[in-house]
Every structure is written in C-alpha cells, then in structure tokens.
C-alpha cells in the first residue's frame, strides 16, 4: 500500500531524513521506533504532505504522493493524527468530528460518525461539549476520531500515548488495534515501545534519520539493541 523510497528531508541546512525506505502493506499495523530526533515525526509529516522530500519518493497504492498538496493526500486516503492532538478547542466534539470529514459530503458522514462513537463511547457522551474542556485522554480519542471521519485507507498516528496516564494509554492502544482490525491500515509512531510492539505486526527502528533495523514486532521485541534502548533492558 505505502512505499517510502530513499527519502531525504531537510530543515534548512539540517539533513533530517537520510534515505529512509520502508513499506506498509494493506491491513498491517506497522510501528516506527526511535529516540527523540530520530526522524519519526518528520517521516509522518512528509507522508502527509506537510513537508516535501528533497530526494526520493512516496507512493500510495502505486500513485505518487510527494508532489501533491496535503489536502489532496487526505482525499487519496491518508489521515494524520499529529503529536499533541491539536483539536479545535472552541468547537464541540461533534463539530471537530464533522471537520474531519470536510472532504466528503455531510450526508455521507453518518455511518462513520456511528463508527467513531462505537469506538469511543465517551465522545458520544461529550458530543456537545467544547473540545478544550475535555481531558487529555478524551482529546486524544477525539483527534483519532476526527481522522477516522476522513474514511482513511491509511491512518498515521504520532505519539498517541504522550502525556496520558498508563490506564488511558492501554485503552487508546487497544482502540488502535481495534481500528486496524476493522480494516484500516495503520502506521504508528509511539514512545511506549513495549505496547507498540505488542499490538503491531512489524516495525522499523529509526536513528538519526536512517532505518537501522526492521522486522516482525516479536523479533524486534527480542532484539538486544531494541531491548536496551527502548524496552528498559
């Protein structure tokens, strides 16, 4: 489904991604691991069109993404849940979800709104509440739900557990697994490496803008380098 081929991305003179190559197959849940500054967020931003690669290319189902605008990438089936959630605080929960489906007709949104409410019952309870008054966990649910309203083929998730209590983290990651099992392909960047590897099929490890390891999640969980760097030894 997704092919990232030798992409090089710069922030002015800073060479952030140095030939990153990986793939995500239809129906997979793939995780990207790496420390701060490894290039994980930059990778997701480049896939979703918020950044442009200077070299290399990105394909979704055989069609190039790296030369089209971000809003068109959403129309092609890629939805991005950014780090830090970034909900619209003065919009209600329902209005945030409707914004997520901006590229579709309002009449077509009802089944997906029902799906989001089944996945996150708390959002149904809070649908008339302003997003800025929600808890951190509820805002993360809303950010994911808003992305699902675009009816994505590929869902990009950037650090969905950041700043959340352990119990909420476990719930959010189980929701992500359920979303994947419903048929949505997922590319996950997650600081909680143990949980990310527990729910994903495969993984890649980024270090200073390069892929240094890849494999089945179970194999990465048993890799000495991964265990020492990300799983507490």
C-alpha positions as CSV (number, residue, x, y, z in Angstrom):
1,X,0.0,0.0,0.0
2,X,2.6,2.6,1.1
3,X,6.1,2.8,-0.3
4,X,8.6,5.2,1.1
5,X,11.7,5.1,-1.2
6,X,15.0,6.7,-0.2
7,X,13.5,10.0,1.0
8,X,15.8,12.8,2.1
9,X,14.2,15.7,4.0
10,X,15.9,18.9,5.2
11,X,15.0,21.7,7.7
12,X,17.0,24.4,6.0
13,X,20.6,23.0,6.3
14,X,19.7,20.2,8.7
15,X,19.5,16.9,7.0
16,X,16.7,15.3,9.0
17,X,15.9,12.1,6.9
18,X,18.8,10.5,5.1
19,X,17.4,8.0,2.7
20,X,14.6,6.5,4.7
21,X,13.0,3.5,3.0
22,X,10.2,1.3,4.3
23,X,6.8,-0.1,3.3
24,X,3.4,-0.8,4.8
25,X,1.1,-3.5,3.4
26,X,-2.7,-3.3,3.2
27,X,-4.2,-4.3,6.6
28,X,-1.0,-4.0,8.5
29,X,-0.2,-2.1,11.8
30,X,3.4,-1.0,11.5
31,X,5.3,0.9,14.2
32,X,8.2,3.3,13.9
33,X,10.5,3.3,16.9
34,X,13.4,5.7,17.7
35,X,14.6,8.2,20.2
36,X,14.0,12.0,20.2
37,X,15.3,13.5,17.0
38,X,15.4,10.2,15.1
39,X,13.1,11.4,12.4
40,X,9.8,9.8,13.2
41,X,7.6,12.8,13.2
42,X,9.4,14.2,10.2
43,X,8.6,10.9,8.4
44,X,4.9,11.2,9.1
45,X,4.8,14.8,8.1
46,X,6.4,14.0,4.8
47,X,4.0,11.2,4.0
48,X,1.0,13.5,4.7
49,X,2.4,16.4,2.6
50,X,3.3,18.8,5.4
51,X,6.9,18.5,4.4
52,X,8.5,17.8,1.0
53,X,11.3,15.4,0.3
54,X,14.3,16.9,-1.5
55,X,15.1,13.5,-2.9
56,X,13.3,10.1,-3.0
57,X,9.6,9.4,-3.5
58,X,6.4,8.2,-1.7
59,X,3.7,6.1,-3.2
60,X,0.3,5.1,-2.0
61,X,-1.2,2.2,-4.0
62,X,1.3,2.9,-6.8
63,X,0.4,6.7,-7.1
64,X,3.0,9.3,-6.1
65,X,2.2,11.4,-3.1
66,X,5.4,13.5,-2.7
67,X,4.4,16.2,-5.3
68,X,0.7,16.8,-4.3
69,X,-0.8,19.0,-1.7
70,X,-1.7,17.8,1.8
71,X,-5.5,18.2,1.4
72,X,-5.3,16.1,-1.8
73,X,-3.4,13.4,0.1
74,X,-6.3,13.3,2.6
75,X,-8.6,12.8,-0.4
76,X,-6.4,9.9,-1.6
77,X,-7.0,8.1,1.7
78,X,-4.3,9.2,4.2
79,X,-5.3,10.7,7.6
80,X,-2.7,12.1,10.1
81,X,-3.2,12.4,13.8
82,X,-0.5,14.8,14.9
83,X,1.6,14.8,18.0
84,X,-0.1,16.8,20.7
85,X,-3.6,16.1,19.4
86,X,-4.4,19.6,18.1
87,X,-8.1,19.5,18.4
88,X,-10.1,22.7,17.9
89,X,-10.8,23.8,21.5
90,X,-13.7,26.2,20.7
91,X,-15.5,23.6,18.6
92,X,-17.7,21.0,20.2
93,X,-16.8,17.3,19.9
94,X,-19.3,16.9,17.1
95,X,-18.0,19.9,15.2
96,X,-14.5,18.6,15.5
97,X,-15.6,15.3,14.0
98,X,-17.5,17.0,11.2
99,X,-14.4,19.0,10.3
100,X,-12.6,15.7,10.0
101,X,-14.9,14.8,7.2
102,X,-14.5,18.1,5.3
103,X,-13.6,16.4,2.1
104,X,-16.8,14.4,2.0
105,X,-20.5,15.3,1.7
106,X,-22.3,15.9,5.0
107,X,-24.8,13.2,4.2
108,X,-22.1,10.5,3.9
109,X,-20.7,11.1,7.4
110,X,-23.4,9.4,9.4
111,X,-22.1,5.8,9.2
112,X,-18.6,6.9,10.1
113,X,-19.8,9.1,13.0
114,X,-21.6,6.0,14.3
115,X,-18.4,4.0,14.0
116,X,-16.4,6.7,15.9
117,X,-19.0,6.7,18.7
118,X,-18.9,2.9,18.9
119,X,-15.1,3.0,19.1
120,X,-15.1,5.9,21.6
121,X,-18.4,5.9,23.6
122,X,-17.0,8.8,25.7
123,X,-17.1,11.1,22.6
124,X,-20.8,10.3,22.1
125,X,-21.4,11.3,25.8
126,X,-19.5,14.5,25.2
127,X,-20.6,15.4,21.7
128,X,-22.0,18.8,22.7
129,X,-19.1,19.7,24.9
130,X,-16.3,22.0,23.8
131,X,-13.1,20.1,22.9
132,X,-11.0,22.4,25.0
133,X,-12.7,21.3,28.2
134,X,-12.0,17.6,27.6
135,X,-9.4,15.6,29.4
136,X,-6.1,14.7,27.7
137,X,-7.3,11.2,27.0
138,X,-10.6,12.4,25.6
139,X,-8.9,14.8,23.4
140,X,-6.7,12.0,22.0
141,X,-9.8,10.0,21.3
142,X,-11.3,13.0,19.5
143,X,-8.1,13.5,17.5
144,X,-8.2,9.9,16.3
145,X,-12.0,10.0,15.7
146,X,-11.6,13.2,13.7
147,X,-9.1,11.4,11.4
148,X,-11.4,8.5,11.0
149,X,-14.1,10.8,9.7
150,X,-11.9,11.2,6.6
151,X,-12.5,7.5,6.0
152,X,-8.8,6.8,5.5
153,X,-7.2,3.8,3.9
154,X,-4.0,4.6,5.9
155,X,-4.0,6.2,9.4
156,X,-0.8,7.9,10.6
157,X,-0.6,8.2,14.4
158,X,2.1,10.3,16.0
159,X,2.7,9.6,19.7
160,X,-0.9,8.9,20.7
161,X,0.0,8.0,24.3
162,X,2.1,11.1,25.1
163,X,1.2,12.7,28.4
164,X,-1.5,10.2,29.3
165,X,-2.0,8.1,32.4
166,X,-1.0,4.4,32.0
167,X,-4.6,3.1,32.1
168,X,-5.7,5.6,29.4
169,X,-2.6,4.6,27.3
170,X,-3.6,1.0,27.4
171,X,-7.2,1.9,26.3
172,X,-6.0,4.1,23.5
173,X,-3.7,1.4,22.1
174,X,-6.4,-1.2,22.3
175,X,-8.6,1.2,20.3
176,X,-5.8,1.5,17.7
177,X,-5.7,-2.3,17.5
178,X,-9.5,-2.4,17.0
179,X,-9.3,0.3,14.3
180,X,-6.7,-1.8,12.5
181,X,-8.8,-4.9,12.8
182,X,-11.7,-3.1,11.3
183,X,-9.7,-2.8,8.1
184,X,-7.8,0.5,8.4
185,X,-4.0,0.2,7.7
186,X,-2.0,2.0,10.5
187,X,1.4,3.5,10.7
188,X,2.2,4.2,14.4
189,X,4.9,6.3,16.0
190,X,4.8,5.6,19.7
191,X,7.0,6.3,22.7
192,X,5.7,3.3,24.6
193,X,7.8,0.8,22.6
194,X,6.6,-2.3,24.5
195,X,3.0,-1.6,23.9
196,X,3.6,-0.6,20.3
197,X,5.4,-3.8,19.5
198,X,2.7,-5.8,21.3
199,X,-0.1,-4.5,19.0
200,X,1.8,-4.1,15.7
201,X,2.7,-6.7,13.0
202,X,6.0,-5.2,12.0
203,X,8.3,-2.4,13.0
204,X,11.2,-0.2,11.9
205,X,13.8,1.5,14.1
206,X,15.0,5.0,13.1
207,X,18.2,6.5,14.3
208,X,19.5,10.0,13.2
209,X,17.3,9.9,10.1
210,X,18.0,6.4,8.9
211,X,16.4,3.0,9.3
212,X,18.8,0.8,11.2
213,X,16.6,-2.2,12.0
214,X,13.4,-3.7,10.7
215,X,11.4,-6.9,11.2
216,X,8.4,-8.6,12.8
217,X,7.4,-6.9,16.0
218,X,8.0,-10.1,18.0
219,X,11.6,-10.3,16.6
220,X,12.3,-6.6,17.4
221,X,11.0,-7.1,20.9
222,X,13.6,-9.7,21.4
223,X,16.4,-7.8,19.8
224,X,19.1,-6.8,22.3
225,X,19.6,-3.3,20.8
226,X,15.9,-2.6,20.9
227,X,15.5,-4.0,24.4
228,X,18.4,-1.9,25.8
229,X,17.4,1.3,24.0
230,X,13.6,1.2,24.2
231,X,12.4,-1.6,26.5
232,X,14.4,-0.9,29.6
233,X,17.0,-3.7,29.0
